[in-house]
Amino acid sequence: MGDFITLEEAARRSGLHPNSLKRLLRQGVLRGFKTTQAGRRRWLISVVSLRQYTDPLTGWLLDRPGPKLFLRRAEDD
């Protein structure tokens, strides 16, 4: 499962709260799926979609209000 990580690992890597990640998964913003591991239902999140979402040049920061300094969307080039 190299392309997918657990919800806990995704939270650690991104700095986002696990509940925020679950909401993004349910909304379809992040790719992932639920699986059963050791008798527990767990989310596994795509590393690629998490990286794209948290990327400072193309990710969620651009949708937040306020100044962006030097940030811009890659399509603006």
TIBALO-545927 format. One line per 8 residues: number of its first residue (from 1); for each residue x, y, z of N, C-alpha, C, O. Coordinates in nm, 3 decimals. Each point is the difference from the previous one (the first is absolute). Layout:
BEGIN
NUM> X/Y/Z/X/Y/Z/X/Y/Z/X/Y/Z  ...
//
This chain:
BEGIN
1> 0.083/-0.119/0.000/-0.083/0.119/0.000/0.087/0.125/0.000/-0.023/0.090/0.080  0.121/-0.084/-0.167/0.089/0.114/-0.003/-0.064/0.129/-0.046/0.049/0.108/0.033  -0.157/-0.117/-0.110/-0.064/0.121/-0.050/-0.102/0.057/0.097/-0.052/0.109/-0.023  0.021/-0.181/0.129/-0.100/0.043/0.097/0.059/-0.007/0.140/0.078/-0.090/0.032  -0.118/0.187/0.051/0.045/0.005/0.139/-0.121/0.008/0.091/-0.110/0.034/-0.045  0.130/-0.065/0.172/-0.111/0.006/0.095/-0.038/0.145/0.028/0.077/0.092/-0.027  -0.195/-0.075/0.081/-0.049/0.132/0.037/0.095/0.067/0.100/0.027/0.120/-0.011  0.022/-0.197/0.105/0.090/0.054/0.102/0.130/0.051/-0.063/0.050/0.107/0.037
9> 0.006/-0.185/-0.130/0.123/0.041/-0.069/-0.026/0.124/-0.086/0.084/0.089/-0.006  -0.198/-0.084/-0.061/-0.035/0.117/-0.082/-0.012/0.125/0.088/0.043/0.108/-0.041  -0.101/-0.122/0.159/-0.012/0.113/0.091/0.138/0.047/0.045/0.026/0.120/0.009  0.062/-0.216/0.020/0.135/0.036/0.043/0.076/0.072/-0.112/0.066/0.101/0.026  -0.076/-0.151/-0.148/0.072/0.060/-0.112/-0.054/0.137/-0.038/0.078/0.090/-0.034  -0.210/-0.073/0.039/-0.061/0.123/-0.050/-0.019/0.106/0.106/-0.008/0.119/-0.031  0.001/-0.160/0.158/-0.031/0.095/0.106/-0.149/0.028/0.013/-0.040/0.082/0.082  -0.042/-0.150/-0.162/-0.145/0.016/0.007/-0.058/-0.096/0.104/0.054/-0.108/0.023
17> -0.163/0.149/0.038/-0.065/-0.084/0.100/-0.064/-0.121/-0.070/-0.049/0.014/-0.112  0.049/-0.131/0.175/-0.062/-0.118/-0.061/-0.146/0.022/-0.039/-0.044/-0.052/-0.102  -0.031/0.128/0.181/-0.140/0.027/-0.036/-0.009/0.083/-0.128/-0.092/-0.020/-0.080  0.185/0.113/0.060/0.004/0.079/-0.123/0.030/-0.090/-0.119/-0.060/0.014/-0.107  0.152/-0.107/0.125/0.032/-0.093/-0.108/-0.119/-0.089/-0.034/-0.026/-0.026/-0.117  -0.047/-0.021/0.218/-0.119/-0.081/-0.025/-0.104/0.079/-0.079/-0.062/-0.053/-0.092  0.044/0.180/0.129/-0.096/0.085/-0.072/0.042/0.015/-0.146/-0.084/-0.009/-0.089  0.212/0.032/0.065/0.050/0.015/-0.137/-0.015/-0.130/-0.079/-0.027/0.003/-0.120
25> 0.044/-0.116/0.186/-0.021/-0.129/-0.066/-0.147/-0.018/-0.038/-0.031/-0.042/-0.112  -0.059/0.074/0.204/-0.144/-0.015/-0.029/-0.045/0.096/-0.110/-0.090/-0.033/-0.078  0.151/0.151/0.072/-0.035/0.098/-0.103/0.062/-0.033/-0.135/-0.037/0.059/-0.102  0.129/-0.153/0.099/0.066/-0.037/-0.125/0.118/0.088/-0.035/0.054/-0.011/-0.111  -0.012/0.097/0.202/0.116/0.086/-0.024/0.128/-0.083/0.002/0.089/0.021/-0.081  -0.081/-0.114/0.175/0.112/-0.093/0.008/-0.047/-0.138/-0.044/-0.116/-0.037/0.020  0.207/-0.039/-0.081/-0.032/-0.137/-0.039/0.038/-0.096/0.112/0.105/0.015/0.062  -0.190/-0.112/-0.038/0.028/-0.099/0.101/-0.114/-0.100/0.008/-0.099/0.010/-0.073
33> 0.114/-0.105/0.162/-0.105/-0.101/0.017/0.009/-0.057/0.140/0.102/0.011/0.067  -0.212/-0.072/-0.024/-0.002/-0.066/0.130/0.032/-0.147/-0.020/-0.042/-0.063/-0.097  0.118/0.009/0.191/0.036/-0.141/-0.002/-0.004/-0.052/0.143/-0.011/0.077/0.096  0.018/-0.207/-0.082/0.003/-0.061/0.133/0.141/-0.051/0.026/0.052/-0.081/-0.077  0.008/0.129/0.185/0.133/-0.045/0.041/-0.008/-0.039/0.147/-0.039/0.081/0.084  0.076/-0.202/-0.053/-0.001/-0.049/0.138/-0.138/0.017/0.064/-0.011/0.033/0.118  -0.093/-0.056/-0.196/-0.136/0.008/0.051/-0.056/0.139/0.015/-0.109/0.017/0.053  0.183/0.084/-0.099/-0.045/0.140/0.010/-0.018/0.059/-0.138/0.079/-0.026/-0.091
41> -0.185/0.108/0.074/-0.018/0.074/-0.125/0.091/0.122/0.005/-0.002/0.076/0.096  0.082/-0.058/-0.202/0.096/0.110/-0.005/-0.001/0.063/-0.137/-0.024/-0.067/-0.101  0.050/0.197/0.097/0.019/0.070/-0.126/0.144/-0.017/-0.046/0.093/0.005/0.080  -0.076/-0.026/-0.209/0.132/0.008/-0.064/-0.009/0.113/-0.101/-0.096/0.007/-0.078  0.195/0.081/0.078/-0.002/0.121/-0.081/0.110/-0.007/-0.105/0.112/-0.043/0.029  -0.144/0.086/-0.149/0.097/0.005/-0.109/0.109/0.103/0.032/-0.030/0.115/0.029  0.154/-0.158/-0.036/0.113/0.090/0.024/0.002/0.111/-0.105/0.029/0.115/0.032  -0.059/-0.150/-0.156/0.003/0.098/-0.109/-0.107/0.108/0.022/0.030/0.119/-0.014
49> -0.153/-0.158/0.048/-0.103/0.100/0.019/0.029/0.087/0.122/-0.029/0.120/-0.002  0.086/-0.177/0.108/0.036/0.080/0.118/0.110/0.099/-0.036/-0.005/0.116/0.041  0.103/-0.161/-0.117/0.109/0.089/-0.041/-0.052/0.114/-0.087/0.041/0.114/0.018  -0.132/-0.144/-0.111/-0.057/0.105/-0.085/-0.082/0.099/0.082/0.007/0.120/-0.024  -0.083/-0.170/0.119/-0.084/0.087/0.082/0.083/0.092/0.088/-0.038/0.116/0.020  0.149/-0.164/0.032/0.080/0.079/0.092/0.114/0.076/-0.069/0.074/0.072/0.066  -0.060/-0.087/-0.197/0.105/0.070/-0.074/-0.022/0.152/0.010/-0.110/0.047/-0.026  0.213/0.030/0.064/-0.020/0.144/0.018/-0.028/0.075/-0.130/-0.056/0.110/0.004
57> 0.094/-0.164/-0.118/-0.024/0.071/-0.127/-0.132/-0.036/-0.066/-0.053/0.079/-0.077  -0.001/-0.197/0.105/-0.122/-0.041/-0.068/-0.110/-0.043/0.095/-0.112/-0.029/-0.044  0.140/0.025/0.171/-0.093/-0.060/0.095/-0.098/0.095/0.066/-0.030/0.107/-0.053  -0.017/-0.147/0.168/-0.110/0.065/0.070/0.030/0.141/0.047/-0.094/0.076/0.022  0.218/-0.038/-0.005/0.032/0.135/0.046/-0.054/0.107/-0.093/-0.037/0.109/0.044  0.031/-0.139/-0.171/-0.047/0.099/-0.097/-0.149/0.027/0.012/-0.047/0.104/-0.046  -0.028/-0.195/0.107/-0.143/0.019/0.017/-0.034/0.072/0.131/-0.116/0.032/0.023  0.215/-0.008/0.060/-0.021/0.068/0.127/0.003/0.151/-0.020/0.072/0.048/-0.088
65> -0.148/0.028/0.167/0.004/0.145/-0.013/0.132/0.057/0.049/0.073/-0.064/0.075  -0.043/0.184/-0.120/0.119/0.069/0.046/0.109/0.007/-0.105/-0.012/-0.063/-0.105  0.118/0.138/0.134/0.108/0.017/-0.098/0.076/-0.130/-0.022/0.011/-0.084/0.089  0.040/0.069/-0.209/0.071/-0.123/-0.036/0.149/0.022/-0.021/0.073/-0.096/-0.027  -0.027/0.218/0.039/0.140/0.033/-0.024/0.043/-0.049/-0.137/-0.042/0.057/-0.101  0.122/-0.161/0.094/0.052/-0.046/-0.128/-0.069/-0.125/-0.052/0.044/-0.058/-0.099  -0.152/0.017/0.164/-0.070/-0.121/-0.044/-0.090/0.031/-0.119/-0.063/0.106/-0.006  0.057/-0.198/-0.088/-0.092/0.011/-0.111/-0.023/-0.140/-0.057/0.082/-0.090/0.020
73> -0.191/0.074/-0.090/-0.031/-0.130/-0.060/0.096/-0.028/-0.115/0.044/0.091/-0.069  -0.013/-0.219/0.051/0.094/-0.039/-0.105/-0.055/0.037/-0.138/0.078/0.029/-0.091  -0.212/-0.028/0.073/-0.060/0.033/-0.130/0.020/0.146/-0.038/-0.014/0.036/-0.117  0.048/0.051/0.217/0.016/0.143/-0.026/0.128/0.033/-0.075/0.016/0.113/-0.045  0.075/-0.209/0.032/0.129/0.027/-0.067/-0.018/0.024/-0.147/0.098/0.024/-0.071
//
